[in-house]
Structure formats: C-alpha cells, structure tokens
Amino acid sequence: MAQRLRDDHRASTGQWSNRADNGRVAAERLQYLSDQLLDGERRAAQLEDLVRAAGAVAAGVESYVGAAVNDARRRGQSWVSVARAVNLSPDAARRKWQGYTGPEAASLPEAVVVGSTPFSGAGYDVASARSNREQLGAALRYLLRASGRTTGAVADQAGIPATAFSRLLTGERIPEWPAVFTLTTILDGRPEELRMLWEWAKGRTPTAAHGGATAVARLSNAMRGLHLATGRPTMRDLGLPGVHGAGKLRLLEAVVNGDSMAGWEDIALLVQHLGGSQDQFRHLWEDVQYSIFTLSVKAAVHGTD
C-alpha cells in the first residue's frame, strides 16, 4: 500500500514510476481535473477559472497519452504498433515519447481548483442544479480535493474498486452506508455530516419523528453536509437577499455550521441558496420544534422551568 501511494505521488508530479500501469494513474488524475472543471460549470465559476481548468484537462490528456504509450512500450509493444495507434510514423512516435516523463503542467496544481469564488454578488441559487445523489458526490469530491489524493489511492485504502468510487463521486451509483462512512473517514471528513445526504441519495425517508438531541444533531449535520457539498462558501459569498448587518451574517454562519438554530425563514433561505430541498429540511426543522414543544409540556406538567 505504501509503495502504491508513493507511486501515485510521483505520477501526480510528473515523475513516472517504472511500473507498467502509469496510464491508470494518469487516467485517475485526468478524472480529478475533469471533475474540477465540471464543478466549476455547475457553480457558474468565473470564465478565467474555467479556462484555466480546461487547460489543465488538456494537459492531463497529453500526459495520459504519454503514460499509455510508456506502459505499452514496457509491455513490449513495438514503436510500429504504437505509431499505428496514434497515427504517427514510428520515428515521430519515438521522438515524441521515448523517455517521456509527463508534462509538469499536468500535475495536480492547487490553482486548478475552480469554484473558489463560485458565487456572484447578485446571489447564487443552485436549488435545482443538483440532485441528492450529486450533492453526496460533491461533498466527497470536496473532501478528496482537500486531501490532495487520487481516487485510486483512496479506493485502495477503502478496499473498493476505483470505478465504484468514481461513480459515487459523480452521483451515478450510491453504495451502502458502511462504504460511504469508510471513505469519508479516510478523507478526514465527519461521516455524520454526510449521513442525511446519503439517506436522501438512497431515497430514504424517516418513518418516525426524531426527538431531543437526535433531532437537533440531524438538522445540524444535514446543514453542515449541504454546506460541504456546495464548497463551504461564506455568507458574503452567497449574497443572500435582504440579509444585512454583521450580526445577522454571524448568526447565519453559525446556523450553516450547525452551531446554532434559527427560525424556518432563515433555514429556508440558506437551504435554497445552498441548493438543498426545503421540503427535506422542513421535516428536520419540524422535528426540532416538536422536541422543544414536548420538553416545554413536560416542564409545565412537572412544574419546572
């Protein structure tokens, strides 16, 4: 495992290992860069960021082809065969890829993380932009980017196929909770923050109301998970309409971080601008209100404050 991670790191910095699967590592890196570009499009990122991300994808494609050729040669494929595959003469293919180590620009640069300023001052409403499946995938992609690791390295540590992890990252396939729990833990995330995103992605609805501390925790963690899926923007980045004053912004920041409760009007505003479902969050919020009500009734019955 340690050797695999070291090989992945060398590949991600343009230093190809002597193994014959550099194409796989380059393909995983290319998928990472493509995911960043797709994230930028979904978040309406600035054109400059999108173009920069597209350039990284283009460099990643070049890097992948070089790595694939390198693998083919290590497996004994002739330059004549390689040339036929890439529509070049054998001499041209040899000149282009003999001793190829991959362009430095195709590594995983921090600067290619688009969406660092995804929200416009006029306010950004992604309410209909992402399904529950996409939200779960987006939250995991955020953690993956923050970790600086490849999908293959993380999937290996989790003991799942890299293709299964890739499908989860795009929302194409949602595994059972233990797999999501393990992946989130490996990526230094908090599984409880992704639990509601996972339940919604699986189409599950609660059969009974949750009360007390459980209700509060479910709403708080769901809010943190939704915030994570949107790239953890600040309240100023969101450009919430009608929200003025530092005090109000601090309150909403505390709510979105799961550190404070608020009335439904504030919760609904945050959920809308973070791209969540108000119906789903309304149920969680009502559970909290019901818990408060029942505690008040019990206190009144027993004559306590």
Helices and strands as residue ranges (DSSP letters): H 2-12, H 22-42, H 47-74, H 79-86, H 90-97, G 104-106, G 110-112, H 132-147, H 151-158, H 162-169, H 177-186, H 191-201, H 212-229, H 235-238, H 246-256, H 264-273, H 278-301
